[in-house]
Amino acid sequence: MDRFVIRGGKPLAGTISVSGSKNASLPIAVAAAILGTTDSVIRNVPDLRDVQTLRRLLRHLGTETEYSPASHTLFVPASESLGVEAPYELVSQMRASIYVLGPLLARFGRAQVSFPGGCAIGTRPVDLHLRGMEALGAYVRVEHGYILAQARRLRGAEFSLRGPRGSSVGATANVMMAAVLAEGTTVVHDAAREPEIVDLGRFLNRMGARIEGLGSSTLVIQGVSTLRGAEHAVIPDRIEAASYLIAGAMTRGELRVSGAERRHLSAVLAKLTEADVWVDWEGDTCRVTVPNGIRSVDVTTDTYPGFPTDVQAQFMGLMCLGDGVSRIRERIFPDRFMHALELQRLGANIQLGEGEAIVRGVPYLTGAPVMAGDLRAGMVLILAGLVARGETVVSRVYHVDRGYERVEEKLRAVGADIVRVSE
Ligand code: UD1
């Protein structure tokens, strides 16, 4: 297991470039592999552990993809028949494995996906995914730890995917990848509006699907009988971009972040502005500076276009250095606060309540050994380590490797003192 050893206090300066979106690449690769009757080429796919896990899952189903880390291109060959099982070993490593459910069912009439278990960021049910498949006419049951779904041919239907916390990204993706091959028209209400869903929808439309309403909460999908492969470039990773914007703000250097999509960052940019972090754009590159000091502001996570839960941890890191009190409310995953306890080890002043954290700014953090509990929690510990006095050792960085491409190399190139130590 690798660790990061970080010596804090170096202001970051230079340009860091944003990789392709992990959360868009995963469903797009699944759609290409399972639904395409000809080959697909997907560009701007980040070199991440989750992408490797997905390729292993696709290999298990019977298709061998080719990936070039140098060009970030994923070649996905067409296949005429595939296995239909996503085993526990892979689903337990990556919950997004559940994305194979909808497309396998739509194309091959059957899917068998290990039921995703608990997760470090709290309860993460999959009832909406299953409800969507049932609404499309599938017979779904859970047995021996597996979701088993069957349907001769899916039928279009009109239904809502509203969950207790609003829309679901995963359920929307799964339903889209199923409904594109269903007989007739599907109307999905309360669909997720996240840019990653729009990107998946655009890719599916390039494959020959007929999806309307992308980016709105109502999707209208006319089923077609087959889909071909397609070429596509994945959108930039807005969560990675936000993480590096916050890195620049916390270290008070003069960091530039390039290749980001400004439109996708509106909620984060609004909060940074409120916190008196200056972000100046020139094309797709922005410069982050903190001329006055960080103002403490409140933030509540929400579905897109609201403030993303995937940036909550990093923003909490920033608020640890604020000039007052910040209230951080987590609406999407109310238990997603494991990073708060680790940040306290670095000297942060955080009080946890029901679905919220009260963060009182402190003048400085001090280095300590800490542990990454999940992907974004791992990132905030790195960010905190970059400003903490002395040495911070972040263990379990495999979480970070799931979703941040070569994070230590990117940070080192802009002046951070961070090294990876393998045991
Ligand atoms: C995706 C992202 C994850 C992000 C999350 C919210 C991927 C691979 N992961 O996860 O990084 O944090 O969106 O933006 O893209 N829910 C149900 N029943 C369900 C499904 C979800 O109640 O069947 C609830 C969840 O518990 C949560 C909320 O809906 O409270 C949103 O979850 P969802 O959007 O589905 O998240 P994921 O797709 O798992």
Residues whose N, C-alpha, C, O or C-beta is under 5 A from the ligand:
A	BS01	UD1	N23 A96 T123 R124 P125 V126 D127 L128 H129 G163 P164 R165 S167 S168 V169 G170 A171 T309 D310 I332 F333
